Amino acid sequence: MKVTTTLAYGVDPQAKESAAFALFAWLALNRETNHCARATGAKTNAVLGKITL
């Protein structure tokens, strides 16, 4: 397995957290699962977050 940084994909390492939250928001807006139940011990996968317009 090759290990690399986010910089190799055009994302500054200082911006990886904000990029992750942007992805979570995009998934929520598109009603796609943005939470993995197995990672937290939850019973089901879910769309998390509240979008306020």
Secondary structure, DSSP 8 states (H G I E B T S, - for coil): -----GGGGT--GGGHHHHHHHHHHHHHHTT---B-HHHHT-SS-B-------
